């Protein structure tokens, strides 16, 4: 049985299953899910707790298997936590987890915590065994577009809220910009607001004065912002990536790959290929696929050719070369390339007809 992290509380109201497998790459939400399970375990009398952290290929699984079969010394029920930080238990671990699941007992509750898993891991024998005897809790990251609503819900939980309408939305967007990509810090900033202000409505000025800029940006999220034409966010992300010490070469590669993919898809469609086929051949999938479907039909080949030339010039600048018509600073050159791409993606302004 598989559920989302935000559905766990509702699930627990119907009773505990013997095994819970929590996986995902958002530390705050994974920790909260595990804490929720521990609290429910204590409430239902699982008084003894043992924790095993699987580290390295030579981890000894025998104590884990023995613990699941042993009678609790101090309580009628026991909680066993198996933490696998790498997400790869290995061959011995795979066999051990499958044997573990075969011997699940009613007086033992097991929590297995894992990072985000790929398709191969999700279809492995050991993961399938865990899922078959319990519940799999998938902890998804909170995307930027979801972040204002997530902040609003968390504020409501602590008895606070922003004003209704555009003013409140502006406050939430400001908060989201400050904490994007750093959910643990977002949680800390929310707690700070609870300490600084009583329950009730918070204004933009109060949020601006309290919330620190703790955003962390992922270079691979830059594509979505670029292709969405959100130029202000792109420039903010570039500033953040520079401050975090990200390599300008990697940022340029990400931007150039998008430009090259746009050109390949545009040329394929111009040659008569259906857009879905052109996207598959260019290896464009997921959220980026939807963005390409929207913007490719309005792009011109000449504009894309100019962007390819600009990307080549920018490539030289981030590698130490100079160009008389471009900024010498790599990050300024990247910002210029981003603005050129945004301008090319901008829908054409309809011409007004007179007479």
C-alpha positions in Angstrom: 0.0 0.0 0.0 1.4 3.4 -1.0 0.4 6.8 0.3 1.6 10.3 0.1 3.3 11.9 3.1 0.4 14.4 3.7 -2.1 11.4 3.9 -0.2 9.7 6.7 -2.1 11.3 9.6 -5.5 10.3 8.1 -4.2 6.8 7.6 -3.0 6.4 11.2 -6.5 7.3 12.5 -7.6 3.9 11.0 -4.9 1.9 12.8 -1.3 0.9 12.5 0.2 -1.5 10.0 3.2 -3.6 11.0 5.8 -2.0 8.6 6.1 1.6 7.4 8.7 2.5 4.7 9.3 6.3 4.4 11.3 7.4 1.4 12.0 10.8 -0.2 14.6 13.5 -0.4 12.9 16.2 1.7 14.5 15.9 5.2 11.9 18.0 7.1 8.9 16.1 5.7 10.6 12.7 6.1 11.4 13.5 9.7 7.9 14.7 10.4 6.4 11.5 9.0 8.8 9.4 11.2 7.9 11.5 14.2 4.2 11.0 13.5 4.7 7.2 13.4 6.8 7.2 16.6 4.1 9.3 18.5 1.4 6.9 17.4 3.5 3.9 18.3 4.0 5.3 21.9 0.3 6.0 22.1 -0.5 2.4 21.3 2.0 0.9 23.7 5.2 0.3 21.7 7.4 1.2 24.7 10.8 -0.2 23.6 12.7 1.2 20.7 15.7 -0.1 18.8 17.5 1.7 16.0 19.7 0.2 13.3 21.6 2.3 10.8 22.8 0.4 7.7 26.2 1.7 6.8 28.5 0.1 4.3 28.4 -3.1 2.3 29.4 -5.3 5.3 26.6 -4.4 7.7 25.6 -7.3 9.9 21.9 -7.9 9.5 21.8 -10.7 12.1 21.0 -8.4 15.0 18.1 -6.8 13.0 16.6 -10.2 12.3 17.1 -11.3 15.9 15.5 -8.1 17.3 12.3 -8.7 15.3 12.0 -12.2 16.8 13.0 -11.5 20.4 10.5 -10.8 23.1 10.6 -7.2 24.4 12.4 -6.9 27.8 10.6 -3.8 29.1 7.3 -3.5 27.2 4.7 -5.6 25.6 5.5 -4.1 22.2 8.6 -2.8 20.5 9.5 -0.3 17.8 12.3 -1.2 15.4 13.8 1.5 13.1 15.9 0.5 10.1 17.7 3.5 8.5 19.3 3.0 5.1 20.8 6.4 4.2 22.3 5.2 0.9 19.0 3.6 -0.3 21.0 0.5 -1.2 20.9 -2.4 1.3 23.0 -4.6 -1.0 22.5 -8.3 -1.8 22.7 -9.4 1.8 20.5 -6.6 2.9 17.9 -7.5 0.2 17.8 -11.1 1.4 17.6 -10.0 5.0 14.7 -7.5 4.4 12.8 -10.2 2.6 13.3 -12.7 5.4 12.4 -9.9 7.9 9.1 -9.3 6.1 8.3 -13.0 6.1 8.5 -13.1 9.9 6.6 -9.9 10.8 4.9 -10.1 14.2 2.0 -8.2 15.6 3.9 -6.9 18.7 6.7 -5.3 16.5 6.3 -2.1 14.6 9.0 -1.4 12.0 9.9 1.9 10.4 12.3 1.8 7.5 13.7 5.2 6.3 15.3 5.7 2.9 16.2 8.6 0.6 14.5 9.2 -2.7 14.5 5.9 -4.7 14.9 5.4 -8.5 12.7 3.2 -10.6 15.1 0.2 -10.2 15.0 0.4 -6.4 11.2 0.8 -6.4 10.8 -2.4 -8.3 13.4 -4.4 -6.4 12.5 -7.5 -4.5 13.3 -6.0 -1.1 11.2 -2.9 -1.6 8.3 -5.0 -3.0 8.5 -7.2 0.1 8.4 -4.1 2.5 5.4 -2.7 0.6 3.5 -6.0 0.6 3.5 -6.3 4.4 2.9 -2.6 5.3 2.6 0.9 4.0 5.0 2.9 1.8 5.0 6.6 2.5 6.4 8.7 -0.3 7.7 12.1 0.8 7.7 14.5 -2.2 9.5 17.8 -2.2 7.4 21.0 -2.2 7.9 22.7 -5.5 8.1 26.4 -5.9 4.6 26.8 -7.3 3.2 24.8 -4.3 5.3 26.7 -1.6 2.9 29.7 -0.9 0.0 27.3 -0.2 2.3 25.1 2.0 3.3 28.2 4.0 -0.3 29.3 4.3 -1.2 25.9 5.7 1.7 25.9 8.2 0.8 29.4 9.3 -2.8 28.3 9.9 -1.6 25.3 12.0 0.1 27.8 14.4 -2.9 30.1 14.5 -1.7 32.7 12.0 -2.7 33.8 8.5 -2.1 36.5 5.9 -4.7 38.9 4.7 -7.1 37.7 2.1 -6.7 38.8 -1.5 -3.7 40.2 -3.4 -2.0 41.6 -0.3 -1.9 38.2 1.4 -0.8 36.5 -1.8 2.1 39.0 -2.1 3.2 38.2 1.4 3.2 34.5 0.7 5.1 34.9 -2.5 7.7 37.0 -0.7 8.0 34.4 2.0 8.3 31.6 -0.7 11.1 33.6 -2.5 13.1 33.8 0.7 12.9 30.1 1.6 12.7 28.3 -1.8 14.7 25.1 -1.9 15.3 25.1 1.8 12.2 23.6 3.5 13.9 23.0 6.9 14.8 26.7 7.0 11.2 27.6 6.0 10.0 25.6 9.0 12.4 27.5 11.2 11.2 30.9 9.8 7.6 29.9 10.5 8.5 29.0 14.1 10.2 32.4 14.4 7.0 34.2 13.3 5.0 32.2 15.9 7.4 33.5 18.6 7.5 37.1 17.4 3.8 37.6 16.8 0.6 36.4 18.5 -2.1 34.3 16.7 -3.9 36.3 14.1 -3.2 38.1 10.8 0.3 38.9 9.6 1.0 41.7 7.3 3.7 41.9 4.5 5.8 44.3 6.6 5.9 41.9 9.5 7.0 39.0 7.2 9.5 41.2 5.5 11.1 42.2 8.8 11.2 38.6 10.2 12.0 36.2 7.4 15.6 35.8 6.4 16.8 35.1 2.9 17.6 31.4 3.2 16.7 30.2 -0.3 18.7 27.4 -1.9 18.5 27.0 -5.6 19.0 23.9 -7.7 20.7 24.5 -11.1 18.4 22.0 -12.7 15.3 23.9 -11.6 16.6 26.8 -13.6 15.2 25.2 -16.8 11.6 25.4 -15.6 12.0 29.1 -14.7 13.7 29.9 -18.0 11.2 28.1 -20.2 8.3 29.7 -18.2 9.6 33.1 -19.0 9.8 34.2 -15.4 12.7 36.5 -15.8 12.7 38.0 -12.3 12.9 34.5 -10.8 15.7 33.5 -13.2 17.8 36.5 -12.3 17.2 35.8 -8.6 18.2 32.1 -9.1 21.4 33.1 -10.9 22.3 35.4 -8.0 21.6 32.7 -5.5 23.6 30.0 -7.4 26.5 32.4 -7.6 26.3 33.1 -3.9 26.2 29.4 -3.1 29.4 28.9 -5.1 27.9 26.9 -8.0 30.1 26.6 -11.1 29.2 29.0 -13.8 30.1 26.3 -16.4 27.4 24.0 -15.1 24.8 26.7 -15.1 25.7 27.6 -18.7 25.5 23.9 -19.7 22.0 23.8 -18.3 20.9 26.8 -20.2 22.7 25.8 -23.5 21.1 22.4 -23.3 17.6 24.0 -23.3 18.5 26.2 -26.2 19.9 23.2 -28.2 16.8 21.1 -27.4 14.5 23.9 -28.5 16.3 24.2 -31.8 16.2 20.4 -32.4 12.5 20.2 -31.7 11.7 23.3 -33.8 13.7 22.0 -36.8 12.1 18.5 -36.5 8.6 20.0 -36.4 9.5 22.3 -39.3 10.6 19.2 -41.3 7.1 17.7 -40.8 7.5 15.5 -37.7 4.6 15.6 -35.2 5.5 17.5 -32.0 5.2 14.5 -29.6 7.6 12.5 -31.8 10.1 15.5 -32.0 10.0 15.8 -28.2 10.7 12.1 -27.6 13.6 12.1 -30.0 15.0 15.2 -28.2 14.6 13.4 -24.9 12.3 16.1 -23.5 10.0 14.7 -20.8 8.1 15.6 -17.7 7.3 19.3 -16.8 9.7 20.4 -19.5 7.6 18.6 -22.1 4.5 20.7 -21.3 6.5 23.9 -21.5 8.0 22.9 -24.9 4.5 22.1 -26.2 3.5 25.6 -25.4 6.5 27.6 -26.6 7.8 25.6 -29.7 4.9 26.6 -32.0 5.6 30.3 -31.4 9.4 30.2 -31.9 11.2 31.3 -35.0 14.2 29.5 -36.5 16.1 32.7 -36.9 15.7 33.6 -33.2 16.9 30.2 -32.1 19.9 30.4 -34.4 20.8 33.7 -32.7 20.4 32.1 -29.3 22.8 29.2 -30.3 25.4 31.8 -31.3 24.9 33.7 -28.1 25.2 30.4 -26.1 28.5 29.7 -27.8 29.8 33.2 -27.0 28.7 32.8 -23.4 30.4 29.4 -23.2 33.7 31.0 -24.0 33.2 33.7 -21.4 32.5 31.2 -18.5 35.7 29.4 -19.6 37.8 32.6 -19.4 37.6 34.0 -22.9 36.5 37.6 -23.7 34.2 39.0 -26.2 34.1 42.7 -27.1 30.3 42.9 -27.1 29.7 40.8 -24.0 30.3 41.4 -20.2 33.6 39.9 -19.0 32.0 38.6 -15.8 30.6 35.0 -16.4 27.5 35.6 -14.2 26.6 38.8 -16.0 27.0 37.0 -19.3 24.7 34.2 -18.1 22.1 36.9 -17.1 22.3 38.4 -20.5 21.8 35.0 -22.2 18.8 34.4 -19.9 17.3 37.7 -20.9 17.8 36.9 -24.6 16.1 33.5 -24.2 13.2 35.2 -22.3 12.8 37.7 -25.1 12.7 35.0 -27.7 10.1 33.1 -25.8 7.9 36.1 -25.3 4.7 35.8 -27.3 4.5 38.3 -30.3 2.5 41.4 -29.7 -0.6 41.4 -32.0 -0.4 44.1 -34.6 -3.2 46.7 -34.6 -4.9 47.2 -37.9 -6.1 50.6 -38.9 -8.6 51.7 -41.5 
